[in-house]
């Protein structure tokens, strides 16, 4: 058994040292597998978008399917949900098959990292199967997908905050504190400058009149959250510095901008910048960036399983899996629900325009609530250690 472990480690060590093409050609491994899964996820996203925007002209054969009712129940928002259901089932099956994988030489590792022809056939089959499912089942899945997309947002949120706090802890370590002090100040200062500029621009673009009360509230409250996170981080008992609240400020400002951008055109308090050919190109560019960003976010969150571990300082063994396979596929499964919600704007009856994503009042409020949760979770993560420390000190014998 020991010899098998050594041979597996040697094989993976050689593969990692090669180029991407050499890794793919010589054999599958978990490092290359994650990119393949990400590519598959991107293709499914594009398929869902194609069915939503161009399904009526490109998929005329769907009218012959019994459950499609002349194509009405297999295109548009419901078509997106059907594709999302197939994608969700695929990654959830992979989650069930790979959950608990610990070592590189286990069967779960070989299934996660190889046998691609079988998995491609499985994915295609699961993409087709939901189009034979009654519309009532799809509507139930759409309701469940709201919850699954919320789970994905929470996982992504914790992952981002954990990365920011880890980055700050790394720069404050004895090894990097003195050498990177100036770099940290430059990054933190730049973050605050960008945040202030972003808030000013949002006031100019999305609250040009006093009557834009809702947008004024959203943007002003974002500024309050930025100030609150900074004050808490600089409190003597917390002493988290400027870097973490600055980076979190970038995140909450981005969420606020996404929220006001998601307002429907008839309710958006701004000049119509999407009129004409220039507006069409802006919509297309924004859509492409949004899809790519969503896939990258799903991918990066999926390989960050350690942010949910209670013991993060345990030493890793040489033959241990490089990331949690089960968690990786679970994130992609919830990501399948999330991209469906983005394409249908969190409304199963929503009729989306071409090249739009995440537009509607529901989308706006989802973004805003996500922003508020981000600030609350960050404040709790920096304050909780201080609270627990004082609680434990008060419980010690002889404490006054």
Order of alpha helices (4+ residues) and beta strands (2+ residues): alpha-alpha-alpha-alpha-alpha-alpha-alpha-alpha-alpha-alpha-alpha-alpha-alpha
